[in-house]
Amino acid sequence: MNVPDQLRFSDSHEWIDPTTPDAAPVGVSDHAQAELTDVVYLELPEVGRMVSKGEPMAVIESVKAANDIYAPASGEIVEVNEGLAEAPEPVNEDPYGGGWMVKIKLSDPAELETLHDAGSYREHIS
């Protein structure tokens, strides 16, 4: 299972890249996309929406189920990967690259310390 070392992960399998706090990309982990199987639909939030850590911010639908996607950190949605609405395949094919869903301008970067680093996330999913 691919777990990039630079990312942080929530218990609910969202990832966030802490290296760009003004526009931190967020998506679902490789583990999550594998569990969901083929993603067929995404309902993403609007740019400008304020989200709180742990709050549902989007919906992901696969051939198996529909699930909420939770904000891994608090802040403002500053960008949405609009292409996923028409073609959600990158969520399965490239979850840490083209499969990013939103970018959040973090309001409290210290919240990232409460998330799993790569090592503890690997333990969490094993």
C-alpha positions, 0 to 999 in steps of 0.5 A: 500500500502506497503511503507517502512519507511527507503526508499526514493522514486522518483515522477516516483515511483522508490525506493532507500535504502539510508542506503548502499550508496556504493551499494544502491538497487533500484527498483519500488515501490509497488504502481508502480508494482500494477499499472503495473500489471504482469511484464513480461520483464525487460531490465536492464543496464550493470554493470559499467554504469554511470547514472544521477538522472532522466535519463532512465536506464532500461525498465520494460514491463508488460501485460499493457505497457512498461515504462522506469525506471529512476535513482533515484540518480546519480552514477555507477551501481555496481550490477544488479539483473540478475535473474529478466531477466529470472523470473521477478515475484519478482518485483510484489511479493516482490518489496522491497526485491527480486524485487530489480533491480540494486545497485548504488554506489552513486556519490552524496548522497545529491541527496537523500534529493530531493526524497520523504521520506515514509510519503511524498510518501504516500501523493504523491500516495494518 
